[in-house]
Amino acid sequence: MSGKSKISLIVILILVLTSLGMSTVLADGHVTTLFNFNPALGELPEGVAVDKVGNVYIGLAPLSKIVKFNPKGEVSDFAFLPPPTPAGIGILGLAVDAPGNVYAGLFSGDEATQGVYKVDRDGNSERLPGTEAITFPNALAFDKRGNLYVTDTIIGAVWRISPDGSVEMWIQDETLVGFILPDPGAPPFPIGANGIAYRQGSLFVANSTEAQIVRIPILKDGSAGSPEIFVKDPAELLVLDGIGLDVHGNIYGAVITQSKLVKIDAQTKEITTLATAADGLDFPASLSFGTGKGDRQSVFVTNYAIGPPGGTGPALMKVEVGEPGLPLP
């Protein structure tokens, strides 16, 4: 077969797969910039979550604003939460429940406004009572029973918000406690429990400065089991931020200060780098698997872009990883 015939055959195969609604992956780690934000306006994207119909929600941290990126590629303002004080950061982690409500962790630096907010599909928001007690509400994840878990970064803890609205500190453990980074430009507080994800009766929690992921089983009565270090690698995972899981249990992580996206094999714990600053990543903070047609084998990643000048800047990125993510609870 001639080279031209081979190319024609590949093109036809891609068209057939597309017509069948199947995702065509160019290569693991293929990166696309979907939308660029304006840093001069304070548009620094941190949290990201995707609903079941493919809408991507992005939290612009210092503005305490959530924007929506729909499957057509259109970006619109979705919700505004109370602005942070100079002691706060703004909106951090996001999560979406089964009906499509968006939940946001707000570290405002003010107990009067800080906590976890529920935003309905029309953009109306309310703070969940009791969540003002969370010292540093960061990443969020639902389990299959509708419990919402929230990492508390400063004190090394995970809180649980039950479907009935009750709020409690679910676990506080030394494996979730971090330390203050020596970098003068880093936040002046311990950076411990951060990204969080749920799978098969366990929570996986990233501890940023300890460069590790901790597995915490959820016992039959709903309480926390004994935490265990699932993986630890000071070179590859230092300042690991947001995490996500594919259908096989492999973990994907945004290593923010190293500007890279990694994959951690569920069985071997081998760490593979999928994308780096050379691919356009710029201090990536959070990630979420796609749910829409053609996006199920991709993760959406936020370029927080809080590092030194010279990066590609704040943006919503898409990285093809070749595996579908876990279905939303």
Residue frames as qw, qx, qy, qz and C-alpha x, y, z in Angstrom:
[[0.000, 0.888, 0.459, 0.000, 0.00, 0.00, 0.00],
 [0.404, 0.517, -0.035, 0.754, 1.39, 3.42, -0.96],
 [0.234, -0.162, -0.467, 0.837, 1.99, 6.17, 1.63],
 [0.297, -0.079, -0.131, -0.943, -0.87, 8.22, 0.18],
 [0.620, -0.260, -0.636, -0.379, -3.24, 5.25, 0.44],
 [0.494, -0.247, -0.690, 0.468, -2.28, 4.70, 4.09],
 [0.011, -0.080, -0.249, 0.965, -2.99, 8.36, 4.93],
 [0.472, -0.146, -0.373, -0.785, -6.36, 8.15, 3.16],
 [0.622, -0.266, -0.734, -0.053, -7.23, 5.00, 5.12],
 [0.323, -0.207, -0.575, 0.722, -6.35, 6.69, 8.42],
 [0.200, -0.005, 0.001, -0.980, -8.50, 9.72, 7.55],
 [0.590, -0.206, -0.556, -0.548, -11.44, 7.45, 6.68],
 [0.557, -0.250, -0.744, 0.271, -11.01, 5.51, 9.95],
 [0.122, -0.133, -0.403, 0.897, -11.03, 8.74, 11.98],
 [0.392, -0.072, -0.217, -0.891, -14.20, 9.90, 10.20],
 [0.631, -0.233, -0.694, -0.258, -15.90, 6.55, 10.88],
 [0.437, -0.238, -0.677, 0.542, -14.95, 6.62, 14.58],
 [0.056, 0.061, 0.184, -0.979, -16.20, 10.19, 14.86],
 [0.506, -0.150, -0.422, -0.737, -19.51, 9.33, 13.22],
 [0.649, -0.278, -0.708, -0.014, -19.95, 6.54, 15.78],
 [0.444, -0.826, -0.004, -0.348, -19.45, 8.99, 18.63],
 [0.884, -0.260, -0.125, 0.367, -16.14, 7.44, 19.69],
 [0.205, -0.935, 0.199, 0.211, -13.29, 9.55, 21.02],
 [0.818, 0.449, -0.110, 0.342, -10.21, 9.72, 18.84],
 [0.526, -0.798, 0.150, 0.252, -7.08, 10.23, 20.92],
 [0.513, 0.789, -0.330, 0.072, -4.04, 11.57, 19.09],
 [0.618, 0.215, -0.616, 0.438, -1.64, 10.55, 21.88],
 [0.580, -0.657, -0.412, 0.248, -1.57, 10.48, 25.65],
 [0.438, -0.492, -0.066, 0.750, -0.66, 13.93, 26.84],
 [0.240, 0.440, 0.435, 0.748, -1.89, 15.84, 23.76],
 [0.158, -0.526, -0.435, 0.713, -2.69, 19.34, 25.08],
 [0.136, 0.609, 0.474, 0.621, -5.13, 21.96, 23.79],
 [0.057, -0.181, -0.337, 0.922, -5.68, 25.50, 25.08],
 [0.045, 0.604, 0.781, 0.155, -9.44, 26.05, 25.23],
 [0.073, -0.923, -0.261, -0.273, -9.66, 29.53, 26.69],
 [0.497, 0.162, -0.308, 0.795, -7.19, 32.19, 27.83],
 [0.318, -0.846, -0.411, 0.123, -8.00, 34.34, 30.85],
 [0.259, 0.781, -0.098, 0.559, -6.74, 37.87, 31.54],
 [0.633, -0.263, -0.485, 0.543, -4.35, 38.05, 34.52],
 [0.127, 0.217, -0.091, 0.964, -4.53, 41.85, 34.51],
 [0.525, -0.404, -0.203, -0.721, -8.20, 41.51, 35.52],
 [0.408, -0.354, 0.694, -0.475, -7.43, 39.01, 38.27],
 [0.894, 0.145, -0.108, -0.410, -8.72, 36.08, 36.20],
 [0.072, 0.466, -0.876, 0.102, -6.69, 33.30, 37.80],
 [0.841, -0.107, -0.297, -0.439, -8.49, 29.93, 37.44],
 [0.196, -0.441, 0.817, -0.315, -8.01, 27.48, 40.30],
 [0.522, 0.084, 0.799, -0.286, -10.90, 25.02, 40.72],
 [0.418, 0.213, -0.563, -0.681, -12.62, 23.12, 37.91],
 [0.451, 0.124, 0.839, -0.278, -15.55, 20.69, 37.73],
 [0.263, 0.067, -0.658, -0.703, -17.61, 19.18, 34.90],
 [0.637, 0.074, 0.445, -0.625, -21.31, 18.31, 35.04],
 [0.622, 0.099, 0.776, 0.033, -22.97, 15.33, 33.38],
 [0.595, 0.726, 0.344, -0.026, -23.85, 17.22, 30.20],
 [0.721, 0.289, 0.128, 0.617, -20.35, 18.54, 29.58],
 [0.026, -0.943, -0.001, -0.332, -20.47, 22.04, 31.04],
 [0.681, 0.028, -0.375, 0.628, -17.14, 22.98, 32.60],
 [0.313, -0.929, -0.150, -0.133, -17.19, 25.25, 35.66],
 [0.630, 0.254, -0.272, 0.681, -14.07, 27.24, 36.52],
 [0.413, -0.845, -0.270, 0.206, -13.43, 29.20, 39.70],
 [0.405, 0.653, -0.145, 0.624, -11.51, 32.46, 39.24],
 [0.603, -0.326, -0.560, 0.466, -9.95, 32.51, 42.69],
 [0.243, -0.155, -0.267, 0.919, -9.21, 36.18, 43.51],
 [0.282, -0.164, -0.269, -0.906, -12.46, 37.38, 41.94],
 [0.330, 0.132, 0.809, -0.468, -14.57, 34.77, 43.78],
 [0.612, 0.404, -0.102, -0.672, -16.32, 34.24, 40.47],
 [0.577, 0.035, 0.807, 0.119, -17.38, 31.01, 38.76],
 [0.414, 0.475, -0.347, -0.695, -17.59, 30.97, 34.98],
 [0.796, 0.173, 0.563, -0.138, -19.15, 28.32, 32.75],
 [0.106, 0.450, -0.685, -0.563, -17.54, 26.92, 29.60],
 [0.802, 0.218, 0.349, -0.433, -20.26, 25.12, 27.67],
 [0.752, 0.045, 0.601, 0.265, -19.82, 22.32, 25.09],
 [0.533, 0.791, 0.237, 0.185, -20.03, 24.92, 22.30],
 [0.623, 0.118, -0.085, 0.768, -16.93, 26.66, 23.67],
 [0.094, -0.754, -0.143, -0.634, -18.83, 29.67, 24.99],
 [0.424, -0.124, -0.591, 0.675, -17.77, 31.24, 28.30],
 [0.276, -0.689, -0.257, -0.618, -20.20, 33.08, 30.55],
 [0.112, -0.345, 0.597, -0.716, -20.37, 34.34, 34.14],
 [0.530, -0.282, -0.782, -0.167, -22.18, 31.82, 36.32],
 [0.582, -0.727, -0.365, 0.019, -21.98, 32.92, 39.96],
 [0.198, 0.641, -0.360, 0.648, -20.32, 35.41, 42.29],
 [0.702, -0.480, -0.476, 0.225, -19.35, 34.59, 45.88],
 [0.312, -0.944, 0.003, 0.104, -18.13, 36.98, 48.60],
 [0.526, 0.721, -0.353, 0.282, -14.70, 38.43, 47.76],
 [0.804, -0.208, -0.363, 0.423, -11.65, 37.40, 49.77],
 [0.306, -0.942, 0.087, 0.108, -9.96, 39.63, 52.32],
 [0.282, 0.784, -0.551, 0.055, -6.20, 40.25, 52.03],
 [0.401, -0.418, 0.790, -0.204, -5.79, 37.19, 54.30],
 [0.793, 0.221, 0.522, -0.223, -7.76, 34.95, 51.94],
 [0.287, -0.170, 0.737, 0.588, -7.40, 33.51, 48.46],
 [0.522, 0.231, -0.210, -0.794, -10.94, 33.20, 47.09],
 [0.923, 0.113, 0.071, -0.361, -12.65, 30.27, 45.38],
 [0.193, -0.481, 0.846, 0.130, -10.67, 27.04, 45.42],
 [0.131, 0.016, 0.971, 0.197, -12.11, 23.58, 44.76],
 [0.591, 0.127, -0.096, -0.791, -15.35, 22.88, 42.88],
 [0.158, 0.054, 0.986, 0.028, -17.62, 19.83, 42.63],
 [0.506, -0.012, -0.307, -0.806, -20.94, 19.05, 40.94],
 [0.471, 0.002, 0.793, -0.387, -23.72, 16.87, 42.38],
 [0.321, 0.253, 0.881, 0.239, -26.09, 14.58, 40.46],
 [0.266, 0.799, 0.519, -0.145, -28.79, 17.24, 39.84],
 [0.508, 0.585, 0.176, 0.607, -26.17, 19.67, 38.50],
 [0.300, -0.952, -0.017, -0.047, -25.66, 21.99, 41.46],
 [0.595, 0.499, -0.363, 0.515, -22.13, 23.35, 41.83],
 [0.662, -0.724, -0.126, 0.149, -20.32, 23.42, 45.18],
 [0.461, 0.688, -0.243, 0.505, -17.39, 25.71, 45.88],
 [0.679, -0.466, -0.297, 0.483, -14.83, 25.95, 48.66],
 [0.149, 0.877, 0.020, 0.457, -14.26, 29.60, 49.55],
 [0.647, -0.335, -0.271, 0.629, -11.18, 30.57, 51.58],
 [0.100, 0.881, 0.215, 0.409, -12.06, 34.22, 52.10],
 [0.413, 0.192, -0.440, 0.774, -10.02, 34.81, 55.24],
 [0.319, -0.215, 0.238, -0.892, -13.18, 35.95, 57.03],
 [0.085, 0.152, 0.958, -0.227, -15.36, 33.59, 59.09],
 [0.405, 0.446, 0.335, -0.725, -18.39, 35.71, 58.21],
 [0.638, 0.544, -0.207, -0.503, -18.16, 34.61, 54.57],
 [0.109, 0.460, -0.872, -0.129, -15.83, 31.60, 54.48],
 [0.651, 0.011, 0.680, -0.337, -17.03, 28.06, 53.88],
 [0.222, 0.092, 0.872, 0.426, -18.62, 25.83, 51.26],
 [0.408, 0.358, 0.071, -0.837, -21.26, 27.32, 48.96],
 [0.454, 0.332, 0.818, 0.126, -23.97, 25.58, 46.98],
 [0.198, 0.392, -0.244, -0.865, -24.79, 27.20, 43.64],
 [0.660, 0.380, 0.611, -0.217, -27.93, 26.07, 41.83],
 [0.574, 0.272, 0.578, 0.513, -28.20, 25.77, 38.06],
 [0.171, 0.902, 0.307, 0.250, -29.42, 29.38, 37.82],
 [0.444, 0.462, -0.262, 0.722, -26.34, 30.70, 39.60],
 [0.478, -0.735, 0.036, -0.480, -28.02, 31.42, 42.95],
 [0.550, 0.240, -0.684, 0.415, -25.67, 30.70, 45.84],
 [0.616, -0.696, 0.038, -0.366, -25.93, 30.01, 49.57],
 [0.132, 0.514, -0.783, 0.323, -23.36, 29.07, 52.19],
 [0.731, -0.243, -0.629, -0.104, -23.94, 25.71, 53.79],
 [0.487, -0.760, 0.179, -0.392, -24.50, 26.25, 57.54],
 [0.870, -0.434, 0.218, 0.091, -21.66, 24.94, 59.69],
 [0.830, 0.335, 0.065, 0.441, -19.00, 25.14, 56.97],
 [0.047, 0.921, -0.185, 0.339, -17.71, 28.43, 58.36],
 [0.723, -0.612, 0.320, 0.000, -15.85, 26.22, 60.88],
 [0.897, 0.227, 0.139, 0.354, -13.60, 24.84, 58.14],
 [0.419, -0.678, 0.142, 0.587, -10.25, 26.58, 58.51],
 [0.052, 0.515, -0.539, -0.665, -9.19, 26.36, 54.87],
 [0.766, 0.354, 0.485, -0.231, -11.89, 24.84, 52.62],
 [0.070, -0.517, 0.637, 0.567, -10.05, 23.58, 49.57],
 [0.286, 0.121, -0.802, -0.511, -10.88, 20.58, 47.35],
 [0.653, 0.030, 0.392, -0.647, -14.25, 18.79, 47.27],
 [0.286, 0.129, -0.886, -0.342, -15.50, 15.32, 46.30],
 [0.756, -0.132, 0.103, -0.632, -18.81, 13.43, 46.55],
 [0.196, -0.136, 0.971, -0.002, -19.25, 9.78, 47.42],
 [0.223, -0.210, -0.805, -0.508, -22.07, 7.61, 46.07],
 [0.227, -0.565, -0.752, 0.252, -24.25, 8.29, 49.11],
 [0.044, 0.857, 0.290, 0.424, -24.25, 12.02, 48.47],
 [0.563, -0.725, -0.061, 0.392, -21.80, 12.95, 51.21],
 [0.435, 0.835, -0.115, 0.316, -19.55, 15.84, 50.29],
 [0.780, -0.402, -0.065, 0.476, -15.96, 15.72, 51.58],
 [0.197, 0.949, -0.069, 0.235, -13.86, 18.86, 51.90],
 [0.755, 0.021, -0.290, 0.587, -10.13, 19.06, 52.56],
 [0.295, -0.955, -0.013, 0.000, -8.94, 21.49, 55.24],
 [0.711, 0.541, -0.260, 0.365, -5.43, 22.29, 54.09],
 [0.007, -0.736, 0.431, -0.522, -3.99, 24.16, 57.06],
 [0.571, -0.456, 0.533, -0.426, -4.93, 21.71, 59.82],
 [0.158, 0.269, -0.937, -0.156, -4.56, 18.48, 57.82],
 [0.404, 0.202, 0.755, -0.475, -8.18, 17.36, 57.95],
 [0.160, -0.200, -0.733, -0.631, -11.17, 16.26, 55.89],
 [0.382, 0.140, 0.448, -0.796, -14.71, 17.44, 56.70],
 [0.029, 0.272, 0.910, 0.313, -17.92, 15.71, 55.70],
 [0.396, 0.125, 0.106, -0.903, -21.19, 17.40, 54.77],
 [0.273, 0.203, 0.939, -0.044, -24.03, 14.87, 54.87],
 [0.041, -0.398, -0.654, -0.642, -27.09, 15.00, 52.60],
 [0.315, -0.750, -0.580, 0.049, -29.13, 16.08, 55.65],
 [0.082, 0.895, -0.020, 0.437, -26.90, 19.16, 55.98],
 [0.705, -0.692, 0.090, 0.127, -24.91, 18.13, 59.04],
 [0.469, 0.751, -0.377, 0.271, -21.25, 19.16, 59.03],
 [0.786, -0.588, 0.180, 0.059, -18.47, 17.42, 60.92],
 [0.086, 0.720, -0.681, -0.104, -14.71, 17.05, 60.91],
 [0.955, 0.101, -0.179, -0.212, -14.49, 13.54, 59.49],
 [0.903, -0.142, -0.073, 0.398, -10.78, 12.96, 60.09],
 [0.049, 0.936, -0.332, 0.105, -7.68, 14.86, 61.16],
 [0.960, -0.145, 0.117, 0.208, -4.45, 12.92, 60.83],
 [0.382, -0.694, 0.376, 0.481, -0.70, 13.44, 60.70],
 [0.554, 0.128, 0.655, 0.498, -0.57, 11.95, 57.19],
 [0.249, 0.792, 0.476, 0.291, -2.61, 14.95, 56.02],
 [0.280, -0.903, -0.022, 0.323, -0.53, 17.63, 57.76],
 [0.676, 0.580, 0.012, 0.454, 1.88, 19.66, 55.63],
 [0.528, -0.486, -0.106, 0.689, 4.48, 22.30, 56.31],
 [0.165, 0.921, 0.043, -0.349, 5.18, 25.89, 55.35],
 [0.790, 0.462, 0.111, 0.389, 7.10, 26.18, 52.09],
 [0.536, -0.475, 0.009, 0.698, 10.44, 28.00, 52.42],
 [0.325, 0.418, 0.412, 0.741, 9.76, 29.98, 49.24],
 [0.050, -0.256, -0.301, 0.917, 9.18, 33.64, 50.25],
 [0.350, 0.029, -0.342, -0.872, 6.42, 33.87, 47.66],
 [0.387, -0.236, -0.880, -0.143, 4.51, 30.88, 49.03],
 [0.526, -0.663, -0.243, -0.475, 1.52, 31.12, 51.40],
 [0.031, 0.512, -0.645, 0.566, 2.64, 31.59, 55.04],
 [0.735, -0.227, 0.395, -0.503, 0.79, 28.51, 56.33],
 [0.406, -0.191, 0.888, 0.105, 1.13, 24.72, 56.19],
 [0.616, 0.326, -0.347, -0.627, 0.01, 23.20, 52.89],
 [0.343, -0.150, 0.918, -0.130, -1.24, 19.71, 53.63],
 [0.425, 0.396, 0.813, -0.039, -4.51, 18.03, 52.61],
 [0.143, 0.396, -0.289, -0.860, -5.38, 19.30, 49.16],
 [0.527, 0.143, -0.549, -0.633, -6.84, 17.44, 46.16],
 [0.468, -0.038, 0.786, -0.403, -9.40, 14.73, 46.89],
 [0.550, 0.149, -0.576, -0.586, -11.19, 11.98, 44.96],
 [0.689, -0.129, 0.557, -0.445, -13.52, 9.08, 45.77],
 [0.601, 0.278, -0.656, -0.363, -13.47, 5.48, 44.48],
 [0.748, -0.086, -0.653, -0.083, -14.95, 2.21, 45.70],
 [0.710, -0.635, -0.304, 0.000, -15.41, 3.09, 49.35],
 [0.658, -0.339, -0.071, 0.669, -12.19, 5.05, 49.80],
 [0.140, 0.987, 0.017, -0.074, -11.03, 8.63, 49.62],
 [0.754, 0.123, 0.032, 0.645, -7.70, 9.56, 48.08],
 [0.143, -0.981, -0.093, 0.097, -6.22, 12.80, 49.42],
 [0.642, 0.494, -0.161, 0.564, -3.14, 14.62, 48.19],
 [0.505, -0.782, -0.065, 0.360, -0.79, 16.07, 50.79],
 [0.473, 0.872, -0.063, 0.111, 1.00, 18.81, 48.85],
 [0.023, 0.846, -0.508, 0.161, 4.20, 19.45, 50.77],
 [0.645, -0.354, 0.674, -0.065, 4.64, 15.83, 51.87],
 [0.342, 0.445, -0.665, -0.493, 4.47, 14.84, 48.17],
 [0.063, 0.016, 0.995, -0.074, 2.13, 11.96, 48.89],
 [0.579, -0.207, -0.360, -0.701, -1.38, 10.62, 48.33],
 [0.212, -0.124, 0.825, -0.510, -3.18, 9.16, 51.31],
 [0.474, -0.230, -0.715, -0.461, -5.90, 6.51, 51.01],
 [0.276, -0.106, 0.610, -0.736, -8.62, 6.66, 53.67],
 [0.195, -0.269, -0.910, -0.248, -11.21, 3.86, 53.74],
 [0.476, -0.256, 0.065, -0.839, -14.81, 4.75, 54.51],
 [0.067, -0.016, 0.961, -0.268, -16.09, 2.21, 57.03],
 [0.138, -0.433, -0.843, -0.288, -19.58, 0.70, 56.94],
 [0.200, -0.733, -0.546, 0.354, -20.82, 3.12, 59.59],
 [0.277, 0.906, 0.173, 0.270, -19.50, 6.05, 57.54],
 [0.434, -0.851, 0.213, 0.204, -16.56, 6.82, 59.81],
 [0.415, 0.768, -0.487, -0.029, -12.96, 7.08, 58.63],
 [0.975, -0.115, -0.078, 0.173, -10.71, 4.03, 58.66],
 [0.597, -0.589, 0.234, 0.492, -6.97, 4.09, 59.22],
 [0.431, 0.857, -0.189, -0.210, -5.18, 6.28, 56.66],
 [0.811, -0.167, 0.390, 0.402, -2.37, 4.73, 54.65],
 [0.045, 0.697, -0.376, -0.609, 0.15, 6.34, 52.33],
 [0.843, 0.440, 0.290, -0.104, -0.80, 5.14, 48.85],
 [0.738, 0.421, 0.053, 0.525, 2.19, 6.71, 47.09],
 [0.311, -0.899, 0.060, 0.303, 4.96, 9.11, 48.08],
 [0.741, 0.279, 0.186, 0.581, 7.60, 10.67, 45.83],
 [0.259, -0.768, -0.100, 0.577, 9.36, 13.89, 46.95],
 [0.259, -0.242, 0.491, 0.796, 10.84, 14.43, 43.49],
 [0.020, 0.284, 0.748, 0.599, 7.79, 13.81, 41.31],
 [0.260, -0.669, -0.664, -0.209, 4.90, 14.87, 43.55],
 [0.313, -0.315, -0.360, 0.820, 6.16, 17.84, 45.56],
 [0.233, 0.330, 0.141, -0.904, 3.32, 20.38, 45.80],
 [0.047, -0.284, -0.883, -0.370, 0.76, 18.06, 44.23],
 [0.311, 0.047, 0.176, -0.933, -2.55, 19.93, 44.04],
 [0.756, 0.149, 0.118, -0.627, -5.75, 18.63, 42.39],
 [0.163, -0.192, 0.955, 0.158, -6.27, 14.95, 41.61],
 [0.750, 0.199, -0.026, -0.630, -8.73, 12.78, 39.65],
 [0.504, -0.169, 0.847, 0.002, -9.31, 9.11, 38.88],
 [0.461, 0.222, -0.591, -0.624, -9.99, 7.14, 35.74],
 [0.867, -0.121, -0.135, -0.465, -12.20, 4.03, 35.50],
 [0.824, 0.139, -0.511, 0.200, -9.22, 1.79, 36.28],
 [0.665, -0.707, -0.157, 0.185, -8.33, 3.62, 39.49],
 [0.618, 0.177, -0.013, 0.766, -5.25, 5.34, 38.05],
 [0.215, -0.835, -0.280, 0.422, -4.69, 8.74, 39.65],
 [0.459, 0.584, 0.163, 0.649, -4.01, 11.91, 37.68],
 [0.435, -0.719, -0.272, 0.468, -2.43, 14.85, 39.49],
 [0.296, 0.875, 0.013, 0.384, -1.65, 18.50, 38.82],
 [0.696, -0.341, -0.169, 0.609, 1.80, 19.20, 40.30],
 [0.114, 0.962, 0.244, -0.037, 1.43, 22.93, 40.54],
 [0.212, -0.876, 0.300, 0.312, 4.93, 24.29, 41.15],
 [0.477, -0.244, 0.715, 0.449, 6.45, 21.85, 38.66],
 [0.470, 0.499, -0.167, -0.709, 3.91, 22.80, 35.97],
 [0.239, 0.198, -0.895, -0.320, 3.11, 19.24, 35.00],
 [0.828, -0.085, 0.056, -0.552, 0.33, 16.66, 34.85],
 [0.029, 0.365, -0.930, 0.035, 1.19, 13.16, 36.02],
 [0.846, -0.110, -0.299, -0.428, -0.46, 9.74, 35.98],
 [0.252, -0.440, 0.803, -0.314, 0.03, 7.30, 38.86],
 [0.559, 0.025, -0.768, -0.313, -0.61, 3.66, 38.01],
 [0.714, -0.452, 0.076, -0.528, -3.12, 2.10, 40.42],
 [0.986, -0.118, -0.116, 0.030, -1.22, -1.20, 40.58],
 [0.789, 0.174, -0.182, 0.560, 2.48, -0.45, 40.19],
 [0.305, -0.861, -0.151, 0.377, 2.41, 3.14, 41.58],
 [0.555, 0.064, 0.321, 0.764, 4.61, 4.10, 38.63],
 [0.081, 0.807, 0.202, -0.549, 4.48, 7.83, 37.89],
 [0.517, 0.321, 0.504, 0.613, 4.31, 9.00, 34.29],
 [0.010, 0.517, 0.052, -0.854, 4.47, 12.63, 33.18],
 [0.470, 0.575, 0.658, 0.127, 1.77, 13.37, 30.60],
 [0.284, 0.824, 0.204, 0.446, 2.27, 17.09, 30.02],
 [0.558, -0.364, -0.190, 0.721, 4.61, 19.87, 31.17],
 [0.000, -0.768, -0.052, 0.638, 5.29, 23.58, 30.79],
 [0.148, -0.253, 0.666, 0.686, 6.61, 22.79, 27.31],
 [0.043, 0.410, 0.855, 0.316, 3.04, 21.76, 26.42],
 [0.152, -0.550, -0.246, -0.783, 1.55, 24.97, 27.81],
 [0.604, -0.619, -0.496, 0.080, 0.89, 24.07, 31.44],
 [0.167, 0.532, -0.259, 0.788, 1.50, 27.00, 33.78],
 [0.127, -0.137, 0.691, -0.698, 1.17, 26.16, 37.48],
 [0.534, -0.257, -0.627, -0.506, -1.79, 23.78, 36.95],
 [0.290, -0.296, 0.559, -0.719, -3.99, 23.67, 40.05],
 [0.628, 0.111, 0.614, -0.465, -7.01, 21.45, 39.44],
 [0.196, 0.161, -0.799, -0.545, -8.34, 18.90, 36.98],
 [0.633, 0.193, 0.536, -0.524, -11.61, 17.20, 36.12],
 [0.315, 0.064, 0.860, 0.397, -12.43, 14.50, 33.58],
 [0.346, 0.116, -0.305, -0.880, -14.67, 15.41, 30.68],
 [0.465, 0.229, 0.784, -0.341, -18.16, 13.95, 30.30],
 [0.561, 0.614, 0.051, -0.552, -19.29, 15.21, 26.91],
 [0.891, 0.406, 0.188, 0.070, -18.98, 13.60, 23.50],
 [0.649, 0.616, -0.187, 0.405, -15.31, 13.35, 22.56],
 [0.056, -0.749, 0.404, -0.523, -14.14, 14.49, 26.01],
 [0.878, -0.431, -0.006, -0.208, -14.49, 11.37, 28.14],
 [0.902, -0.036, -0.068, 0.425, -10.83, 10.45, 27.68],
 [0.338, 0.554, -0.121, 0.751, -9.61, 13.95, 28.46],
 [0.415, -0.603, -0.475, 0.488, -9.06, 16.00, 31.57],
 [0.098, 0.883, 0.122, 0.443, -9.76, 19.71, 31.87],
 [0.662, -0.257, -0.273, 0.649, -6.94, 21.48, 33.70],
 [0.039, -0.989, -0.141, -0.035, -6.73, 25.02, 35.09],
 [0.591, 0.303, -0.182, 0.725, -3.57, 27.03, 34.54],
 [0.391, -0.817, -0.333, 0.261, -3.46, 28.99, 37.81],
 [0.522, 0.609, 0.023, 0.597, -0.38, 30.82, 36.49],
 [0.416, -0.908, -0.017, -0.054, 0.84, 32.18, 39.84],
 [0.828, -0.204, 0.106, 0.511, 4.49, 31.46, 39.15],
 [0.296, -0.492, 0.231, 0.785, 7.25, 33.68, 37.76],
 [0.498, 0.697, -0.030, -0.515, 6.52, 35.69, 34.60],
 [0.099, 0.496, -0.765, -0.397, 7.22, 33.98, 31.32],
 [0.371, 0.149, 0.913, -0.077, 4.68, 31.17, 31.47],
 [0.037, 0.317, 0.724, 0.612, 1.82, 30.72, 29.04],
 [0.260, -0.174, 0.109, -0.943, -0.59, 32.43, 31.44],
 [0.441, 0.124, 0.705, -0.542, -3.95, 31.61, 33.02],
 [0.476, 0.191, -0.569, -0.643, -6.09, 29.33, 30.88],
 [0.840, -0.005, 0.422, -0.342, -8.42, 26.36, 30.66],
 [0.153, 0.479, -0.807, -0.309, -6.51, 23.47, 29.13],
 [0.935, 0.043, 0.119, -0.332, -7.55, 20.04, 27.88],
 [0.039, -0.542, 0.834, 0.100, -5.20, 17.07, 28.03],
 [0.877, 0.106, -0.311, -0.351, -6.02, 13.80, 26.28],
 [0.356, -0.532, 0.734, -0.227, -5.08, 10.90, 28.56],
 [0.413, 0.226, -0.827, -0.307, -6.50, 7.92, 26.68],
 [0.229, -0.251, -0.915, 0.215, -8.74, 6.62, 29.51],
 [0.322, -0.649, -0.363, -0.586, -12.24, 7.68, 30.58],
 [0.080, -0.355, 0.555, -0.748, -12.75, 9.14, 34.01],
 [0.020, -0.271, -0.905, 0.328, -14.86, 7.65, 36.76],
 [0.154, -0.620, -0.565, -0.523, -18.56, 8.46, 36.24],
 [0.144, -0.393, 0.296, -0.859, -19.84, 11.23, 38.49],
 [0.010, 0.174, 0.895, -0.411, -21.63, 9.98, 41.62]]
